[in-house]
Amino acid sequence: MKIKLRDVVKNYEVKEQEFEYAGTNGIAGLLGWQIVFFYKMDDLVNTAAVSFDEINNNELISIANSILKFMDINIRFGDSVDVIKQIYGIADFTDSLYGEIIRYNYIISADLFIAFGLEDNILTSLEIITDENMIREIVSVRNSNG
């Protein structure tokens, strides 16, 4: 996946800074703290991770959903777990975040991992990882703690 956050959300200020994600050093494009596009230091072209966190107000939902549409992903913030299951099936495993958010974790392939975070059965967070090493790290931590 070769997407730069600033190419998708042209009307907003995107900060780029050094960042660590799943134990990997790199550069992140940040829209606030809620939307993160992460690139590994040794590959600043390919997007290794995209993270949406606490997408729970109308402006953030609108921005995040426009990014998902741009990325050609059929899920939208505000969807329920039933919509996710219709498209992706049963999650490989679940865990919880902050005690209130249930994450449905899907290992789509060796280089595609998606975690949908739902609070009160509403999608409010989403994580897409496309780097095999980062996926292994995340799955090993979350699947043992879930």
C-alpha positions in Angstrom: 0.0 0.0 0.0 1.6 3.3 -1.1 -0.6 6.0 0.4 0.5 9.3 2.0 -1.9 10.8 4.5 -1.3 14.3 3.2 -2.4 13.2 -0.3 -5.7 12.0 1.0 -6.6 14.8 3.5 -5.4 17.9 1.6 -7.4 20.4 3.6 -5.9 19.4 7.0 -2.5 19.9 8.6 -0.6 16.6 8.6 2.5 16.4 10.8 5.3 14.0 9.9 7.7 12.8 12.7 9.8 9.9 13.9 7.5 7.3 15.4 7.6 3.8 16.8 4.8 1.4 16.0 4.7 -2.3 17.2 8.4 -2.1 18.1 9.4 -0.8 14.7 11.0 2.6 14.1 9.9 4.8 11.3 8.1 8.0 10.2 4.4 8.7 10.8 2.0 11.0 9.1 -0.3 12.2 11.8 -3.7 13.9 11.7 -4.0 14.8 15.4 -3.3 11.7 17.4 -6.3 9.8 16.1 -5.2 9.1 12.5 -1.7 7.6 11.9 0.0 6.5 8.6 3.2 4.7 9.5 6.2 4.0 7.3 9.2 1.9 8.4 12.5 3.7 8.4 14.0 1.3 5.8 11.0 1.7 3.5 9.5 5.2 3.5 7.5 4.5 0.3 5.2 1.7 1.5 2.6 2.2 4.2 3.3 -0.4 6.8 0.4 0.6 9.1 -2.7 2.7 9.2 -4.3 3.4 12.5 -7.6 5.2 13.4 -8.2 5.7 17.2 -11.2 7.1 19.0 -13.0 8.1 15.8 -16.1 9.3 17.6 -17.2 12.8 16.5 -18.8 13.9 13.3 -15.7 15.6 11.8 -13.4 12.7 12.6 -15.9 10.2 11.3 -16.3 12.1 8.0 -12.5 12.4 7.5 -11.8 8.8 8.5 -14.6 7.4 6.3 -13.3 9.5 3.3 -9.9 7.9 3.9 -11.5 4.4 4.0 -13.3 5.1 0.7 -10.1 6.3 -0.9 -8.4 3.1 0.3 -11.3 1.1 -1.2 -12.3 -0.4 2.1 -16.0 -1.3 2.4 -16.3 -0.7 6.2 -17.2 2.7 7.7 -16.9 4.2 11.1 -20.3 3.9 12.8 -20.8 0.3 11.4 -21.7 -2.5 13.7 -19.9 -5.8 14.3 -22.6 -7.5 12.1 -21.5 -5.5 9.1 -17.9 -6.4 9.7 -18.7 -10.1 10.1 -20.8 -10.0 6.9 -17.7 -8.9 5.0 -14.8 -10.5 6.9 -16.4 -13.5 8.7 -15.6 -14.5 12.2 -12.5 -12.8 13.8 -9.3 -14.9 14.3 -9.3 -13.7 17.8 -10.6 -10.8 20.0 -9.1 -8.7 22.7 -10.1 -5.6 24.6 -8.6 -2.1 24.6 -9.0 0.2 27.6 -11.6 -2.3 28.9 -14.4 -0.7 26.8 -13.4 -1.4 23.2 -13.5 -4.9 21.9 -11.1 -5.5 19.1 -11.9 -8.0 16.4 -8.6 -9.1 14.9 -8.4 -10.6 11.4 -5.3 -12.2 9.9 -6.2 -11.9 6.3 -2.8 -13.1 5.0 0.9 -13.0 6.0 1.0 -9.3 4.9 -2.5 -8.1 5.8 -3.8 -7.8 9.4 -6.9 -5.8 10.3 -8.2 -5.0 13.7 -11.7 -3.4 14.2 -12.3 -1.8 17.5 -15.9 -1.4 18.6 -17.3 0.5 21.5 -21.0 -0.2 22.3 -21.1 -2.2 19.0 -20.0 0.9 17.0 -16.8 0.9 15.0 -14.6 3.6 16.6 -11.0 2.3 15.9 -9.4 0.5 13.0 -5.9 -0.8 12.4 -4.5 -2.1 9.1 -1.0 -3.6 9.1 0.8 -4.7 5.9 4.2 -5.6 7.2 4.8 -9.3 8.0 7.2 -8.7 10.9 4.9 -6.1 12.5 1.9 -8.5 12.1 3.8 -11.3 13.8 4.7 -9.0 16.7 1.1 -7.6 17.2 -0.5 -11.0 16.9 1.8 -12.6 19.4 1.2 -9.9 22.0 -2.5 -9.5 21.5 -3.3 -13.2 21.1 -1.6 -14.1 24.3 -3.2 -11.2 26.3 -6.7 -11.5 24.8 
